[in-house]
Amino acid sequence: MHRFLSKKRIRHHIFILNQVDHFRFNRASLINVGFLESGNDTDYIAMHDVDLLPLNEHLDYSFPEAGPFHVASPELHPLYHYKTYVGGILLLTKQHYELCNGMSNRFWGWGREDDDLGSGEGSPTFQHLHDPAWRKRDQKRIAAQKQEQFKVDREGGLNNVRYRIESRTDLSVAGAPCTVLNILLDCDTDETPWCTFG
């Protein structure tokens, strides 16, 4: 990523958001935390899956002046072709992310959080690097989660993400400025009982 962005002369800082609590994975809450912890030095964010690497040099990672920009749009992504897909890599100004109050914190386990965000709204392009076996436990739907995941959360997001930073490490990886955040998320098991592994 550093090589790719530097070649395009895009100033960047990479935040690695590492969930270290005992709850199920919550990508949306982690992105909310990354946004809050990124400080005032940044004017936009790239919500970027760690297992998705750009191969096409024509992909645009520049400031999304015209509004949110989906780098990994359905016509380009190798696995997700449905029209409402906004996952993978989405660029937003910090102002736009604040306007929509970030992402819902209700999505514990893998998937659906980007569809919730999107509901308000060919050639080799990416390399998708993940092993589905790693996420098997986080893809399971628990209790009322299946019904709840299709409800739009209009209240939760930046304003109610609950977390604690266990550690913050600033470092350089092959010249890339990076910050690794080890994050302890908190879950209200009365509100979202599917945050635990049951």
C-alpha positions in Angstrom: 0.0 0.0 0.0 2.8 2.4 0.9 4.5 1.8 -2.5 1.2 2.1 -4.3 0.1 5.4 -2.6 3.6 7.0 -2.7 3.8 6.4 -6.4 0.5 8.4 -6.7 1.9 11.1 -4.4 -0.9 10.5 -1.9 0.1 11.4 1.7 -1.0 8.7 4.0 -0.9 7.2 7.4 -1.9 3.6 7.9 -3.9 2.6 11.0 -4.0 -1.1 11.8 -7.1 -1.7 14.0 -6.6 -4.8 16.0 -9.5 -6.1 18.1 -8.0 -7.8 21.2 -11.1 -8.4 23.4 -13.0 -11.7 23.8 -16.0 -10.6 21.7 -16.8 -11.5 18.1 -15.2 -9.4 15.3 -16.8 -6.0 14.8 -15.3 -4.3 11.7 -17.7 -1.3 11.9 -16.8 -0.5 15.5 -13.1 -0.8 14.7 -13.5 1.7 11.8 -15.3 4.0 14.2 -12.5 3.8 16.7 -9.9 4.3 13.9 -11.8 7.4 12.8 -11.9 8.8 16.3 -8.3 8.0 17.1 -6.9 9.3 13.8 -6.8 12.9 15.1 -7.1 16.2 13.2 -4.1 15.6 10.8 -6.3 13.7 8.3 -9.0 15.1 6.0 -10.3 11.8 4.7 -10.3 8.1 5.5 -10.0 4.9 3.5 -12.1 2.2 5.1 -9.8 -0.6 3.7 -10.1 -4.3 4.2 -6.7 -5.6 5.2 -7.0 -8.6 2.9 -7.6 -6.5 -0.3 -4.7 -5.2 -2.3 -4.9 -3.0 -5.4 -3.3 -4.3 -8.5 -4.7 -1.8 -11.0 -2.5 1.3 -11.1 -5.4 3.4 -12.3 -7.4 3.1 -9.1 -8.1 6.4 -7.6 -7.3 6.9 -3.9 -7.2 10.7 -4.0 -9.3 13.0 -1.8 -13.0 12.2 -2.5 -14.0 15.7 -3.3 -17.3 14.9 -5.0 -18.4 12.7 -2.1 -17.9 9.1 -0.9 -16.0 7.1 -3.5 -16.1 3.3 -3.6 -12.7 2.2 -4.9 -13.8 -1.5 -4.8 -17.0 -1.0 -6.6 -19.1 -4.0 -7.6 -18.0 -4.0 -11.2 -14.4 -4.2 -10.2 -14.3 -6.5 -7.1 -13.7 -10.2 -7.9 -16.1 -11.6 -5.3 -18.9 -9.1 -4.6 -21.0 -8.1 -7.6 -24.3 -6.9 -6.0 -25.3 -3.3 -6.7 -25.5 -2.1 -3.0 -22.0 -3.4 -2.1 -19.9 -0.6 -0.5 -17.4 -2.8 1.3 -13.7 -3.5 0.7 -12.4 0.0 0.1 -14.5 3.1 0.6 -13.1 6.7 0.7 -14.9 9.3 2.7 -14.1 12.8 3.9 -14.0 13.1 7.6 -16.9 15.5 7.4 -19.1 13.0 5.5 -18.2 10.2 8.0 -19.3 12.5 10.8 -22.5 13.5 9.0 -23.6 9.9 8.8 -22.4 9.2 12.4 -20.0 6.5 11.2 -21.1 2.9 11.1 -23.5 0.9 13.2 -21.9 -0.9 16.1 -24.5 -3.6 16.1 -22.7 -5.9 13.6 -20.8 -8.5 15.6 -19.3 -11.3 13.4 -18.2 -11.0 9.8 -20.3 -9.1 7.2 -23.4 -6.9 6.7 -22.0 -3.7 8.3 -21.0 -2.2 5.0 -24.4 -3.1 3.5 -26.0 -1.2 6.4 -23.9 1.9 5.6 -24.7 1.5 1.9 -28.4 1.3 2.5 -28.4 5.1 3.1 -26.9 5.6 -0.2 -13.4 -6.4 -15.1 -9.8 -6.8 -15.6 -7.6 -7.8 -12.6 -8.0 -5.0 -10.2 -7.7 -6.4 -6.7 -6.1 -9.3 -5.0 -8.4 -10.7 -2.3 -6.2 -12.5 0.3 -8.2 -14.4 2.9 -8.9 -17.9 4.0 -12.7 -18.4 4.7 -11.7 -21.0 7.4 -10.2 -18.2 9.5 -13.6 -16.4 9.7 -15.9 -19.4 10.1 -16.9 -18.7 13.7 -17.5 -15.0 12.9 -19.8 -15.8 9.9 -22.2 -17.8 12.1 -25.5 -15.9 12.9 -26.6 -16.2 16.5 -30.0 -15.9 18.2 -32.0 -12.9 16.8 -29.0 -11.6 14.9 -30.3 -12.9 11.6 -33.5 -10.7 11.9 -31.7 -7.8 13.5 -29.0 -7.6 10.8 -31.5 -6.4 8.2 -32.8 -3.5 10.4 -31.1 -0.1 9.6 -29.5 1.4 12.7 -30.2 5.1 12.5 -28.9 5.9 16.0 -25.7 4.0 16.6 -22.3 4.8 15.3 -19.5 7.3 16.3 -21.7 8.7 19.1 -22.0 5.4 21.0 -19.0 3.2 20.2 -17.6 1.8 23.5 -13.9 1.0 23.6 -10.6 1.3 25.3 -7.2 1.5 23.7 -5.0 -1.3 25.2 -1.9 -0.1 23.4 -0.9 2.4 20.7 2.3 1.8 18.7 3.6 4.2 16.1 6.1 2.7 13.8 7.4 2.7 10.2 7.0 -0.4 8.1 9.1 -0.4 4.9 8.9 3.4 5.1 5.2 3.5 5.7 4.0 5.6 8.7 1.8 3.2 10.7 -0.1 3.2 14.0 -1.1 -0.1 15.5 -4.1 0.2 17.9 -4.9 -2.8 20.1 -8.6 -2.2 20.9 -10.8 -3.6 23.5 -14.4 -3.1 22.4 -17.3 -3.2 24.9 -20.6 -4.9 24.2 -24.0 -4.5 25.9 -25.1 -8.2 25.8 -28.7 -7.1 26.5 -28.7 -5.0 23.3 -26.6 -7.3 21.1 -26.3 -10.8 22.7 -24.7 -12.0 19.5 -21.4 -10.2 20.3 -20.3 -13.3 22.3 -19.5 -16.7 21.0 -22.3 -18.2 23.0 
